Amino acid sequence: MTELDRLLEGNQRYVSADTPRPKDAPPRRRLALLTCMDTRIDPLAVLGLGLGEAHVLRNAGGRVTGDVLRSLVVSVHVLGVRTIVVMQHTQCGLARTTDEELRRRTGADIDFYPIGDHIKALQDDIDRLVSSGPLHFVHATAGLLLDIETGAVRLVAKWPGGH
Amino acid sequence: MTELDRLLEGNQRYVSADTPRPKDAPPRRRLALLTCMDTRIDPLAVLGLGLGEAHVLRNAGGRVTGDVLRSLVVSVHVLGVRTIVVMQHTQCGLARTTDEELRRRTGADIDFYPIGDHIKALQDDIDRLVSSGPLHFVHATAGLLLDIETGAVRLVAKWPGGH
């Protein structure tokens, strides 16, 4: 049995189980959550969210790239999202490495968005969201750091400031 | 209580529940799954996967963009992924629209990767993966279309061919 066969079989079990699914496309809590593709993260569970409440965006590192801005413009303008949360995490494959090392190792001559320092990366990413013209409808953004061992998140950056 | 307060409270419940979490970063099934940010999709559940088994990448549409290639280079070279699945879905916000309409509606002058036709979009995205030089370690890729109403997936494109 190939990996693809296993996945199709897994889907047959999912369909048979007839799990309740949300019907509406707009996220009920008007929320978009960006996080890392890391296999250990259960994005909705970590923040006590349910299916149907948020858009979930994931890439290497949970970084605000051009593609994330593309997706969020759709979230905000087409599907009514008003709060954006960026959740990066400890023990990330993009931390403690550099573009030079990753280029040497992979042969790909691209910007990998490595994370030299979690606090700075989250602050930079929140700044990038806030300064993006097409996202001016957004009411609030926050940058969280997830401790991959304990599951606890720490608030590292937010906009607007205050409490 | 602000939305951020609610999320932090949700995280406290998650930490208290002490849910078992995988410890290792490399996905156990050496799999990466790209899908849409859509709030109705539970990516692992749809394919019968568990936490710790796959990288999960999500953006608007589940399209193979430059940022997805960046992330997958890390998946493949750093974390041992060998199979890549692209899962797009019916009732997608990027289907039945155009770049022109989205630019007018959002004010963002970018490529939104709209989906004119699901079969073509999946085939194009699989082709883009297969022709990406740095992904030559990959053994297999598949393009699936998820029916958002029934939860069933249909195999639309795959590489290599055959069965």
Contacts between the chains, C-beta under 8 A, distances in Angstrom:
chain1	res1	chain2	res2	distance
A	2	B	140	7.3
A	3	B	29	6.9
A	3	B	31	6.7
A	3	B	83	4.9
A	3	B	140	6.6
A	4	B	83	7.7
A	4	B	85	7.8
A	4	B	140	6.6
A	4	B	142	5.2
A	4	B	155	7.4
A	4	B	158	6.8
A	6	B	48	7.7
A	7	B	47	4.6
A	7	B	48	7.0
A	7	B	49	7.6
A	7	B	85	6.6
A	7	B	142	7.7
A	8	B	153	7.0
A	8	B	155	6.9
A	9	B	48	6.9
A	10	B	47	4.8
A	10	B	48	2.0
A	10	B	49	6.5
A	11	B	46	6.2
A	11	B	47	5.6
A	11	B	48	6.5
A	11	B	151	7.6
A	11	B	152	6.5
A	11	B	153	4.8
A	13	B	48	5.3
A	14	B	45	5.9
A	14	B	46	5.6
A	14	B	47	7.3
A	14	B	48	6.0
A	14	B	151	5.7
A	15	B	150	6.4
A	15	B	151	4.9
A	15	B	152	5.0
A	18	B	151	8.0
A	19	B	42	7.7
A	19	B	45	6.9
A	19	B	151	7.3
A	21	B	40	5.9
A	21	B	42	7.8
A	21	B	148	7.8
A	21	B	151	6.6
A	22	B	39	6.5
A	22	B	40	4.8
A	23	B	40	7.4
A	24	B	40	7.7
A	25	B	38	6.6
A	25	B	39	6.8
A	25	B	40	6.8
A	25	B	91	6.8
A	25	B	93	6.3
A	26	B	39	7.6
A	27	B	39	4.4
A	28	B	39	7.6
A	29	B	3	6.9
A	31	B	3	6.7
A	32	B	37	7.3
A	37	B	32	7.3
A	37	B	55	4.3
A	37	B	56	5.7
A	37	B	57	5.0
A	37	B	71	5.7
A	37	B	75	7.1
A	38	B	25	6.6
A	38	B	55	7.3
A	39	B	22	6.5
A	39	B	25	6.9
A	39	B	26	7.6
A	39	B	27	4.4
A	39	B	28	7.6
A	39	B	51	7.0
A	39	B	52	5.3
A	39	B	53	6.7
A	39	B	54	6.1
A	39	B	55	5.7
A	39	B	56	7.6
A	40	B	21	5.9
A	40	B	22	4.9
A	40	B	23	7.5
A	40	B	24	7.8
A	40	B	25	6.9
A	40	B	51	6.9
A	40	B	52	6.4
A	42	B	19	7.7
A	42	B	21	7.8
A	42	B	51	5.6
A	45	B	14	5.9
A	45	B	19	6.9
A	46	B	11	6.2
A	46	B	14	5.6
A	47	B	7	4.6
A	47	B	10	4.8
A	47	B	11	5.6
A	47	B	14	7.3
A	48	B	6	7.7
A	48	B	7	7.0
A	48	B	9	6.9
A	48	B	10	2.0
A	48	B	11	6.5
A	48	B	13	5.3
A	48	B	14	6.0
A	49	B	7	7.6
A	49	B	10	6.5
A	51	B	39	7.0
A	51	B	40	6.9
A	51	B	42	5.5
A	52	B	39	5.3
A	52	B	40	6.4
A	53	B	39	6.7
A	54	B	39	6.1
A	55	B	37	4.3
A	55	B	38	7.3
A	55	B	39	5.7
A	56	B	37	5.7
A	56	B	39	7.7
A	56	B	58	5.4
A	57	B	37	5.0
A	57	B	58	5.4
A	57	B	59	6.0
A	58	B	56	5.4
A	58	B	57	5.4
A	58	B	58	4.5
A	59	B	57	6.0
A	59	B	59	7.3
A	59	B	67	5.5
A	59	B	68	7.3
A	59	B	70	7.4
A	59	B	71	4.7
A	60	B	70	6.3
A	60	B	71	3.8
A	60	B	74	4.6
A	60	B	75	7.5
A	65	B	67	4.5
A	65	B	70	7.5
A	66	B	66	7.5
A	66	B	67	6.7
A	66	B	110	7.7
A	67	B	59	5.5
A	67	B	65	4.5
A	67	B	66	6.7
A	67	B	67	3.5
A	67	B	68	7.0
A	68	B	59	7.3
A	68	B	67	7.1
A	69	B	108	7.9
A	69	B	110	7.8
A	70	B	59	7.4
A	70	B	60	6.2
A	70	B	65	7.5
A	70	B	108	7.8
A	70	B	110	5.7
A	70	B	111	7.5
A	70	B	112	6.2
A	70	B	113	7.2
A	71	B	37	5.7
A	71	B	59	4.7
A	71	B	60	3.8
A	73	B	102	7.9
A	73	B	106	5.0
A	73	B	108	4.8
A	73	B	110	7.4
A	73	B	112	7.8
A	74	B	60	4.6
A	74	B	93	6.0
A	74	B	94	7.0
A	74	B	102	7.3
A	74	B	106	7.7
A	74	B	112	6.9
A	75	B	37	7.1
A	75	B	60	7.5
A	77	B	105	5.9
A	77	B	106	4.2
A	78	B	93	5.4
A	78	B	102	7.7
A	78	B	105	7.1
A	78	B	106	7.7
A	79	B	93	6.3
A	83	B	3	4.9
A	83	B	4	7.7
A	85	B	4	7.8
A	85	B	7	6.6
A	91	B	25	6.8
A	93	B	25	6.3
A	93	B	74	6.0
A	93	B	78	5.4
A	93	B	79	6.3
A	94	B	74	7.0
A	102	B	73	7.9
A	102	B	74	7.3
A	102	B	78	7.7
A	105	B	77	5.9
A	105	B	78	7.2
A	106	B	73	5.0
A	106	B	74	7.7
A	106	B	77	4.2
A	106	B	78	7.7
A	106	B	134	5.5
A	107	B	133	7.2
A	107	B	134	5.5
A	108	B	69	8.0
A	108	B	70	7.8
A	108	B	73	4.8
A	108	B	133	7.7
A	108	B	134	4.0
A	110	B	66	7.7
A	110	B	69	7.8
A	110	B	70	5.7
A	110	B	73	7.4
A	111	B	70	7.5
A	112	B	70	6.2
A	112	B	73	7.7
A	112	B	74	6.9
A	113	B	70	7.2
A	133	B	107	7.2
A	133	B	108	7.7
A	134	B	106	5.5
A	134	B	107	5.5
A	134	B	108	4.0
A	140	B	2	7.3
A	140	B	3	6.6
A	140	B	4	6.6
A	142	B	4	5.2
A	142	B	7	7.7
A	144	B	7	8.0
A	148	B	21	7.8
A	150	B	15	6.3
A	151	B	11	7.6
A	151	B	14	5.7
A	151	B	15	4.9
A	151	B	18	8.0
A	151	B	19	7.3
A	151	B	21	6.6
A	152	B	11	6.6
A	152	B	15	5.0
A	153	B	8	7.1
A	153	B	11	4.8
A	155	B	4	7.4
A	155	B	8	6.9
A	158	B	4	6.8
